[in-house]
Amino acid sequence: MQAELILLGSGTSMGVPTLGCGCHVCTSTDPRDRRTRPSVAIQFHDGETGRCVLIDTGPDFRYQAIRERIRRVDAVLYTHSHADHILGLDDLRPLSFQRPEKIPLYADATTAQVLRHVFEYTFSESNQYPHKARVELHPLQSQTQLFGSDFITVPLLHGSLQTVGFRFGNAAYLTDMSDIPEASFPLLQGLDVLILDALRRTPHPSHSNLESSVRFVEKIGPRRAWFTHMSHDLGQVETEKELPPHIRLAYDGLRIPIEL
């Protein structure tokens, strides 16, 4: 099935420009250097009305959805429970009102617990407010089938925290990771498109840096790779000059055709 991978946000948790910073990337006039918090959408070209699956709902989701003209969401997969990946959940409200059934959210036990706590008013059965988001939590499995396509969970390490990425068709999205366990590499064979974390140039305790991410790409061997979750340490133009031609920096609004 033909689909499109949309980079909703390619920035780190603080976004770029970063508040209070006047560095050359934060003041850049290149629109690709303006990065909202990390998330992607997968839009199906299935001959219907175009189903849409999100990976994470960050605090910039409302703006991202308006910018990319996302008018429906059919499911959300969560990578982990950090604020820059979950705080846009409430912005699913108007999209959930358009559906006869609730939007399914898939999360591991830790992430589900945080979502229920942060959005208690959404998930509380005692709260009968009619205009809360119409969403429903489901356990994240090693493989989740959505609309005829398999989304395979890829275990990752985010410092000492376990997070997940996702393999879907010929593409994979691996955000917020410092290392990839050896057992996960077989899940990433034969990729055409790989999106992965590359926070900055210098090492970081819970994120892959530029040098490490290039090594991960070489080991996985995708046909093309894009880096995401980038800080203001990486300017688009100067950084891409250092990279091999099959590795580029992602940017907000990037659209990549994929096969599911």
N, C-alpha and C positions, 0 to 999 in steps of 0.2 A: 504494500500500500504506500502510495506517495504521501509525504508529509513535509512540514517545514518546521525547523527548529529556530525559535526566535529568542535572541538574547534580550531579555527584558532589562537586566542590569548586569554590569560587568565589574562593579566596584567592590571595595572592601566594606567593612561594617560602618566606617565613618564616611564613606562616599568620597567622590572627587568632583569638584573642589572640596577640600576638608576645611571645616570651620576654623577660622583664625589663621589660615595659612596663605602665604603669598608667594609660594615657590613657583617655578616656571611651568609646572604641570597644572597646578591649581589655577593659574592665570592664563593658561593656554587658550588660544582662539580656535584650536582644532576641536570641533564638536565631539570627536572620538575620545577626547580626554575628559569629557564630562561623564562620570560614571555613577549610576545609581546602585542601590544595594542589590546583591546577586540573586538572580532568578532566571528561569527559562520557561518558555511555553512551547508545547508541541501541538501544532495545528494539523489535523488530519484532512487530507483531500480525499474524502471517502464518497463523494457524490451526494452527500446529504447536506446539512447546513454547516458542516465544518466543525467537528468536535474539537475540543481544546483541553489538553491536560497541562496543568502547571506543576513545576517542581519548585516548591517553597512559595510563600507569600510574604515578602519582605515589607518593611515600612513604606516603601515607595510604590507599592503595587498599584494603588489607584492611579497615580500619574502614569506609570508604565502602561497600564491597560488602556488609558485614554490615548496615549501617544501611539500605541500599536493597533488601535481600533479593535481591541478584544471585547466582544459583546456577549460572550458566553464562556463559561467554565464548566466542564463536565466531570472533572476529578482533580484532586491535588495530592501529590506525593511529597512527603517531607523528608529532608535529609537529616535534620537534627533540630534541637530546640532553642538555639541561640536567637536573640532578639532580631537580628538582621535577616532571619529566615522565616519568622512566624508572625511578626507584629502587624502585617497587612491582612490577617485573616478576616477581620471585621469588614473589610472593604469588599468581601464576597457578597455582602448582604443584597445589594440591588440585583446582582446576577442570579442569586439564589431565589429571588422572588419570581423570576421568570419561568421557573421550572415546576413541573408537577411533583417531582421527587427531590429529596435533599441532595446536596452536592456531597459525594463521598470524599473523605479525607483519609489518607493512608499514612500511618505513623507507627514507629516502634513504641514499646511500652513507656520508655523514658520520655520521649517527645510527647506522646499522648497525655501523660500525666501533667506535663508543663502546660500544654494547650488547655486542658480542663481547668487548671488553676488560674492561668492568666485570663482566660476567656470564660470564667465561671458563669457569667450572665448568659453566655451563649449555650453552654452545655447543661446548665442546671435544669432539671426536670420541673422544679418548683417555680421557675421563672416562666410565666405564661405571656410575656410581652410578645405581641404578634409580629413585631418587625425586627426581631433578632435574626441573625444569619441562619438560614435553613441548611445546616450542614450536619454530617454524621461521621463520627470516627470509626475507622476500621483498622484492625491489626495489619501492620505491614508484613507481608510474607516474603520469602526468598524470590518468589515470582508472582507478579500481579498481572492478571490479564484485564486489559481495558480496551473495549471496543474492537476486539479481534487482534490486538497486539500485546505482546508480552513485555512487561517492564521488569527487568531482572535487578535485584538488589545487589550492589557491589560493596562489601564491607571495606571501610577505610579507617585510618587513624588520624585524629585531629588532636595532636599532642597525646594526652592520656585518655581523651574521649573517643569513644567509638561513634563514627558517623557512617552514613551510607551515600554512595553514588548510585546511578542507575544506567543500565544498558538497555537500549530500546532499538531494535532493528540493527542497522549498521552504524549506530551512533551511541556515544556514552557521555554522561555529564558527571564530572567528579569535582565538586566544589568542597571547600573547607577540609583540606586534608594535608597532613605533613608526611604521611607514608602510606603505601599500598601494601597490605599483607600479601605474602607470596601466594596464598590460596585464592586471592582475587584475580591474579593475572590471567588464568585460563578463561575467566568470564569476559575478558577484554580482547580476545583474539579476533582477527578479521575485521577490525573496525575501519570504516571509511572516514568517520568524523569523531574526533575526541575533543571535548571541552574540559579543561582542568585548571585547578588552582595554581596561581603563580603570583604570590603576594607582592614580592619586592626583590631586590638584588641580594640583600644580606640575609643570613639564616634567621628563622623565626621558630619559636618552640612549637607552634601548632599549625603552621602553614608551610607548604612547599615554596621555595624561592625560585628565582628564574633559572639558575643553574640546575637545581634538582629537577625542576619540571621538564627541562629539555632532556635530561637523562631518562625520566619516566616515558616521555614520548618515544625515545629511541628504543627502549625496552619493549613497549607495547606494540609499536610499529604500525600506527594508523596511517592511512593515506594522507590525511590532513589533520592538523591540530590547531586549536585556538586556546589561548590562556585567558582566564577570567579571575574574578575576586582580586583585582589589582589595586594597589594603593597609589598614592601620588608619587611614588618612587619611580614609576615606569611611565615615561611619556611614549605616546604611540609611535611617532615617527622615528625617534632616535633608537628606541628599543627594537623595532622591527628590522633595523639595519644590521643588528647583531645576530639575528635569528636565521636559520636555514629557511629556504623558500616555502617549505610545506608547514611551517609553524608561524602563525600570526597572532597578534593580540586581538581578542574579541573587543567589541564595542557595543554600546547600547543601541538596540535596533537592528543589529546584524541578523540576517535571515539566511539560513543554510538549508537547502533541499536535502532531505534524508529519505530513506526507504525503511518502512516499518515491517 
